[in-house]
Amino acid sequence: MKFFIKTFGCIQNTADSERIKAFYWNKGYKEVDNWREADLVVINTCIIRESAENRVYGLINEIDKWNRNPPALRAPSLDKEGLKKISIVVTGCLAGLANKDKTGKKLAQLKRDFPEVSEFLPIEKISYKIDPIRDKKDLALIPISFGCSNFCSYCIVPFARGPEISRPMEEILKEIDVVIKNGFKEVLLIGQNVNSYLNPKPLFNSPLDERENTNYVVHMGKKRLHSSFHILLEEVAKKDLQKISFVSSNPWDFSDELIATIAKYPNIDRLLHLPFQAGDDEVLKKMNRGYTQKEYLDLVKKIRSQISDVRFSTDIIIGFPGEDEKAFQNTVKLCKKAKFEIAYLNKYSPRKGTVSAKLYKDEIPQSEKKRRWNVLNDLINKK
Ligand code: SF4
């Protein structure tokens, strides 16, 4: 039996796909490079934007068409393989969103809309204890937490992936020891909100947990559990690795201990990804990001004062409802002050099921979003 995997979306999905591959290899499947040669196509989905979701539906329809296409019409070289009907399994955020709906309506609707899909498999069904089949030969992707509990108003992730759950620290460190033994020199720690990582309770007896502090802290107006990410990062940095990066971190969980840990270990990447999304306080409030422009810039200043060679990348949403010219200029102002090396620019589009889609009208014309996109792109990415 042969399988093909198609991965859409973010680095978290790329890391998940490495485990999904191992899951099917362990069941006796062999991976192929062309879905037309497969018995099974696994689609690891992203639904962060409607366009990404539509690409998933497009692929399902294409496979369905292939399955219905009389074999005689297929290319002669593929006739033999083409006679087989290809099964489709959908996993990732689309399957997550449907399976997490307690009414069962979303899953029932998907099954009605796509009867050709044999399973909508929640990613949690694939254990993180499985040894992944790594695509990259130099950089090991290490998931440290799953889901997100932040509920930024525009984002579907908390609904699709559920609340944030961290992997046990010992399990993560063991996985890193294995990749080092296999010759990897770089690791990327992955989570939707890596810097709120919290070593889960069952391991509280281990020596690592003695240093754990689960008190609440208030940072940037948010009451947060005191994360143990800096402890994990330090343990990783002590290992024989040339570079340790992490993504994505959020401003409200960027603690002083984390800054001190990065400063202490030169093998921790100096390019920090710190999404700010918008530079206007009113827009930030509507996004439920919690911080103000000043708080974000103060954080950048504090990090720079302690890590002299630090550089920053960021994510920006352009044209969020309520972003008038004055609000946009606040974003420009923030960018000029923060001096980002790279910015990932996304034009706002409402995502069904999110708070912002329910509450706010997508009022800014596409042409204006494009203009603002060009302004920021010229300012940051083209310099
Ligand atoms: S931090 Fe906000 S934007 Fe990032 S995944 Fe969580 S809810 Fe979405």
Boltz pocket constraint, residues with backbone or C-beta under 6 A from the ligand:
constraints:
  - pocket:
      binder: B
      contacts: [[A, 148], [A, 149], [A, 150], [A, 151], [A, 152], [A, 155], [A, 156], [A, 157], [A, 158], [A, 192], [A, 193], [A, 250]]
      max_distance: 6.0
